[in-house]
Amino acid sequence: MQQALAVETPAHIVALVLYALAAGLTMFGAIMRRPTLERAGRAAALAGLLVHSAALVLRWYGTGHGPFLTHYEVLSSNAWTVMALFALVSWKRSEPRALAAFIYPAALLVLGIGVYTGSEVEMLPPTFTGVWLGLHVCFYFVAFAAAVISLSHSAGLVIHDTAFGARLPKLPDSATLDRESYRFAGLTFAFWGVGMLTGAIWAHYSWGRFWGWDPVETWSLVTWFVYGIYLHSRRFYGLKGKRAALLLLLGFLLAVGSLFFTSFLTTSLHSAYFT
């Protein structure tokens, strides 16, 4: 196990370097209109994802628990999910590939912060057991990844008519960006809701109650409501375009806050989860 931990940290750094290379090549290739560099960026991103996958498997084996306890593990897992979901989305569809200029730097930032926090190993608390915990965190990982991709479509919509947007020749049209942002926001809403539900079941078995208005629970619920308001406003009140993008940005900021900041800014039972 110690050997696995000794290897996984350098593997994370290699993945970080490959993501940085992917982000740099993709952004430079888009600005300079060099398709060859963009393809090289995608290759570097795929290589980084493979190394990152191996690093998380080694971390799991070395610690004896899933990569969802420390800052290092949670941020790394979220970055991996963002890259994996984006790779899946853009596998057979060329339209989302122009958004790599947003996705790769986002994943790079999340993983970089995780690596910076240090790779110290924490033992799993007694209450952190069972299948419901695994389902709970996995649903939130996917929800966060979908939120990043949704926001990247909105960012593409905002810059579509700017000089930088003009430098992205493969950027989809405004209507497509708006529609895809809406769809991925719906995916975020769904996975976030199921994440709360599985978390409530886990809380029942771990702490003897389904819901306790813990700060993390409360802000997670607020985030879910904001995404629900966004979807409802689009579906029934015709909200779209840049106004919709602003509401989506609010939801994303709340998501980031509830996932990564609330647990150590306030007294929370979840403080043991994100140490």
Order of alpha helices (4+ residues) and beta strands (2+ residues): alpha-alpha-alpha-alpha-alpha-alpha-alpha-alpha-alpha-alpha
